[in-house]
């Protein structure tokens, strides 16, 4: 199987190397808007670099991996669907909600699978949480806490194109809340602020935010995010039920220390980046995608799933901007 990759930045280069280790993958065709980037990845891995996405598709690849910047996602997915080849697209499915709706409609009308890259769905801890919730092991779930705390902010040039903290960062939590709980979000109240670099304010963004989600069965969810967690990359979820509680991300790499005298947990060094934290999940995710591309497994996270997370992020942004609760019925979707 030959796989095309559009976007050879940090995550694209990582995915390229990972894919070459998956049985059945025997070649890559890569491209990037910065030709030198694609050329370097191709040279490092002994693969082929081409000028643009059209050239990738013309090379007759069997599947397409989209790891470009967010504005390039929708055009690449659209092109992949038109070519009729299986597609893996890193989140978000599109930079704009309207584009995500359009792609979900195209996906529904096509026979081509699209796999949206929310890697937490392949993390062992989150999958164990999901099993515990779905089996009733925790009783009825009444509250969930989710956190994505980055060790350091991205570079200033990234923020204006990121879509903002809720769309860029918390969208991972919004997706995994749906995955773990098996429920849909009914309403959102969100807030945010800035204590860090001025470039967040200049882009109309916040460096720290919080959202309260009410699920369709009444479960309460709190989601927090920050670009400034100097102790390390801290991504966790707690699920609290009537008969038990369980957490993902609670191990020796936890980027927080106890203030209680004599407490020794956690003991190990904290993760410093999302790549380090989720490396096994990324490998599992791409290995599964190859099965999707081979036609032996269904997409585990469709464009419709990506749209659902994007709609929650849109509701959070609107709530933060307006200071009011926003219901998901107010956010455009497939039925509007």
C-alpha positions in Angstrom: 0.0 0.0 0.0 1.3 3.5 -0.9 0.0 6.3 1.2 0.1 10.0 0.3 0.8 12.6 3.0 0.0 16.3 2.7 1.7 18.3 5.4 5.2 17.3 6.7 5.6 19.4 9.8 6.1 17.9 13.2 3.0 15.7 13.3 3.2 14.9 9.5 6.9 13.8 9.8 6.0 11.6 12.8 3.1 10.0 11.0 5.3 9.3 8.0 7.8 7.4 10.1 5.1 5.6 12.0 3.3 4.5 8.8 6.4 2.9 7.4 6.5 0.6 10.4 2.9 -0.6 9.8 2.7 -4.0 8.0 1.3 -3.6 4.5 2.6 0.0 4.0 5.4 -0.1 1.4 5.7 3.5 0.2 4.9 7.1 0.9 4.4 10.1 -1.4 4.7 13.4 0.6 4.1 17.1 -0.1 4.1 20.3 1.9 3.5 24.0 1.1 7.2 24.3 2.2 8.9 22.1 -0.4 12.1 21.9 1.6 10.1 20.3 4.5 8.7 17.5 2.2 12.1 17.0 0.6 13.7 16.5 4.0 11.1 14.0 5.2 11.3 12.1 1.9 15.1 12.0 2.0 15.3 11.0 5.6 12.9 8.1 5.0 13.8 7.1 1.5 10.5 8.1 0.1 9.1 10.4 -2.7 8.4 14.1 -2.4 6.1 15.9 -5.0 5.1 19.5 -5.5 1.5 19.5 -4.4 -1.6 17.5 -3.5 -2.6 17.1 -7.1 0.7 15.3 -7.7 0.2 13.1 -4.7 -3.1 11.9 -6.1 -1.7 11.6 -9.6 0.9 9.2 -8.2 -1.9 6.7 -7.6 -1.7 6.4 -3.9 -4.1 4.0 -2.1 -4.9 6.3 0.8 -4.3 9.9 1.9 -3.1 11.3 5.3 -3.9 15.0 5.9 -1.5 16.6 8.4 -1.3 20.1 6.9 -2.3 23.3 8.8 -6.0 23.5 9.6 -7.1 25.7 6.6 -5.8 23.0 4.3 -7.8 20.2 5.8 -11.2 20.7 4.1 -9.7 21.1 0.5 -7.6 17.9 1.0 -10.5 15.8 2.4 -12.7 17.1 -0.5 -10.0 16.1 -3.0 -9.6 12.7 -1.4 -13.3 12.0 -1.5 -13.4 13.0 -5.1 -10.6 10.6 -5.8 -12.4 7.8 -3.9 -9.5 6.9 -1.6 -9.6 6.4 2.2 -8.6 9.5 4.1 -7.0 10.1 7.5 -7.3 13.7 8.6 -5.9 15.2 11.8 -8.3 17.3 13.7 -10.0 19.7 13.0 -11.9 18.3 10.0 -12.1 21.9 8.8 -11.1 25.4 9.8 -14.7 26.7 9.6 -17.9 25.1 10.8 -19.6 25.5 7.5 -16.9 23.5 5.8 -17.2 20.8 8.3 -20.9 20.6 7.7 -20.3 20.4 3.9 -17.7 17.6 4.4 -20.1 15.6 6.6 -22.7 15.7 3.9 -20.2 14.6 1.3 -19.0 11.8 3.5 -22.6 10.6 4.1 -23.2 10.5 0.3 -19.9 8.7 -0.4 -18.6 5.1 0.1 -15.1 6.3 0.9 -14.1 6.1 4.6 -12.8 9.2 6.4 -11.0 8.8 9.7 -10.6 12.0 11.8 -7.6 12.0 14.0 -8.6 12.3 17.7 -5.8 10.2 19.1 -7.2 10.0 22.6 -9.7 7.5 21.4 -6.8 5.1 21.1 -5.2 5.9 24.4 -5.4 2.8 26.8 -6.6 4.9 29.8 -9.4 6.6 27.9 -10.5 3.3 26.4 -10.6 1.7 29.8 -12.7 4.6 31.1 -15.1 4.1 28.2 -15.4 0.4 29.0 -16.1 1.2 32.7 -18.8 3.7 31.8 -20.5 1.5 29.2 -20.5 -1.6 31.4 -22.0 0.2 34.4 -19.0 -0.5 36.5 -19.1 3.0 38.0 -22.9 3.1 38.5 -24.7 6.1 37.0 -22.2 8.8 36.0 -23.0 12.2 37.5 -19.9 14.2 36.8 -16.8 14.3 34.6 -13.7 16.4 34.7 -11.4 16.8 31.7 -8.2 18.8 31.3 -5.8 19.7 28.6 -2.9 21.8 30.0 0.0 22.5 27.6 3.4 22.8 29.0 4.2 25.9 26.9 2.3 28.0 24.3 2.8 27.5 20.6 4.6 30.1 18.6 2.9 33.4 18.1 2.3 33.0 14.3 0.2 29.9 15.0 -2.5 31.5 17.2 -4.3 33.6 14.5 -4.9 30.5 12.4 -5.6 28.1 15.3 -9.3 28.9 15.7 -8.9 29.8 19.3 -8.3 27.8 22.5 -11.7 26.0 22.5 -11.5 25.0 18.8 -7.8 24.1 18.8 -7.2 22.6 22.3 -10.4 21.8 24.1 -11.9 20.2 21.0 -10.0 17.1 22.0 -11.8 17.0 25.4 -15.1 17.7 23.7 -14.6 14.6 21.4 -13.4 12.3 24.2 -16.3 13.3 26.4 -18.7 12.0 23.7 -16.5 8.9 23.2 -16.2 8.0 26.9 -19.8 8.9 28.0 -21.7 7.7 25.0 -23.8 10.9 25.3 -24.3 14.1 23.5 -23.7 17.6 24.8 -26.9 19.7 25.3 -25.5 23.0 26.4 -22.3 24.9 27.2 -21.2 27.7 29.4 -17.6 28.9 28.9 -15.2 31.6 30.0 -11.6 32.5 29.5 -8.8 34.9 30.2 -5.2 36.0 29.6 -2.3 36.2 31.9 0.4 35.3 29.4 1.8 36.6 26.1 0.1 39.6 24.5 -0.2 37.8 21.1 -3.2 35.8 22.5 -5.1 39.1 23.1 -4.0 40.5 19.8 -5.5 37.5 18.0 -8.8 37.7 20.0 -7.9 34.5 21.9 -7.5 33.4 25.5 -4.6 31.5 27.0 -6.7 29.8 29.7 -10.3 28.7 29.5 -13.0 26.6 31.2 -16.3 25.2 30.0 -19.2 23.5 31.8 -21.0 21.1 29.6 -24.4 19.6 30.4 -24.9 16.3 28.7 -28.3 15.1 27.3 -28.8 12.8 30.4 -28.0 15.6 32.9 -24.3 14.6 33.5 -22.2 17.6 34.4 -18.8 18.0 32.7 -16.1 20.5 33.5 -13.3 21.1 30.9 -10.3 23.2 31.5 -7.5 24.3 29.2 -4.4 26.4 29.4 -1.3 27.2 27.3 0.8 27.7 30.4 1.4 24.6 32.5 5.1 24.8 33.2 5.1 21.7 35.3 4.5 19.6 32.1 1.9 18.5 29.6 -1.1 17.5 31.7 -4.0 15.7 30.0 -6.5 13.9 32.2 -10.1 12.8 32.6 -11.9 11.8 35.8 -15.3 10.1 35.7 -17.3 10.0 38.9 -20.2 7.6 39.3 -22.7 6.5 42.0 -20.6 3.4 42.8 -17.1 4.3 41.7 -14.6 6.8 40.2 -11.9 6.3 37.7 -9.3 8.5 35.9 -7.2 8.4 32.7 -3.8 10.1 32.8 -3.3 9.5 36.5 0.1 7.9 36.7 3.7 8.7 37.5 4.0 11.2 34.7 1.3 13.4 36.2 2.4 17.1 36.0 1.2 18.0 39.5 2.5 17.4 42.9 0.7 16.8 46.2 0.9 19.4 49.0 0.1 16.7 51.6 3.1 15.9 53.9 4.7 12.5 53.1 2.9 12.0 49.8 5.2 10.5 47.2 2.9 10.1 44.2 3.5 10.8 41.4 7.2 9.9 41.4 8.3 10.2 37.7 9.1 13.1 35.4 6.2 14.7 33.7 5.5 14.6 30.0 6.7 17.8 28.2 4.6 17.6 25.0 1.5 16.0 23.5 3.7 13.9 21.1 5.4 12.3 24.1 2.2 11.9 26.1 0.3 10.2 23.3 3.0 8.5 21.2 1.5 4.9 21.8 -2.0 6.2 20.9 -0.8 7.8 17.7 0.8 4.5 16.6 -2.3 2.5 17.5 -4.5 5.1 15.6 -2.4 4.9 12.4 -2.2 1.2 12.5 -6.0 1.1 12.7 -6.3 3.5 9.8 -4.3 1.1 7.6 -7.0 -1.5 8.3 -9.6 1.2 7.4 -7.8 1.8 4.2 -7.6 -1.9 3.4 -11.4 -2.1 3.9 -11.3 -4.5 6.9 -12.3 -2.0 9.6 -14.8 0.9 9.7 -13.8 4.5 10.5 -13.6 4.8 14.3 -14.1 8.6 14.1 -16.0 9.9 11.1 -16.4 13.4 9.7 -19.8 13.5 11.5 -17.9 12.8 14.8 -15.5 15.6 14.0 -18.4 17.9 13.2 -20.0 17.0 16.6 -16.8 18.1 18.4 -16.5 21.2 16.3 -20.1 22.2 17.1 -19.4 21.9 20.9 -16.2 24.1 20.4 -18.3 26.6 18.5 -20.8 26.7 21.3 -18.0 27.2 23.8 -16.6 30.1 21.8 -20.0 31.7 21.5 -20.6 31.3 25.2 -17.3 32.8 26.1 -17.9 35.8 23.8 -21.5 36.4 25.0 -21.3 35.4 28.6 -24.4 33.2 28.3 -25.3 29.5 28.2 -25.4 28.3 24.6 -27.4 25.2 23.6 -26.3 22.9 20.9 -29.6 23.5 19.1 -28.3 27.0 18.4 -25.3 25.7 16.5 -25.7 24.8 12.8 -25.4 21.1 12.0 -26.3 18.5 9.4 -30.0 19.1 9.9 -29.9 22.9 9.6 
